[in-house]
């Protein structure tokens, strides 16, 4: 998937496309940011944001992690059991 630069900044709660060293190599991996990461702005595609449920992010911050290159990942898999897609026009009202 080619890199799509957006105006959405990489801040807490943002969903960002994962990729390899080629900026146009996005696939099915993504990151859910637990903090601000301005160094990713313009380099990775940010495509969503958590509107409700910050307590879930706080719980994710408590899990044990491992470092793999520049990435910090949970030692054990975290599964997202429920999501809801809200279009930008609807998100303004939330």
Buried (B, 14 or more C-beta within 10 A) or exposed (E): EEBEEEEBBBBBBBBBBBBEEEBEEBEEEBBBBBEEBEEBBBEBBBBBBBEEEEEBBEEEEEEEBEEEEEEEBEEEEEEEEEEEEBEEEEEEEE
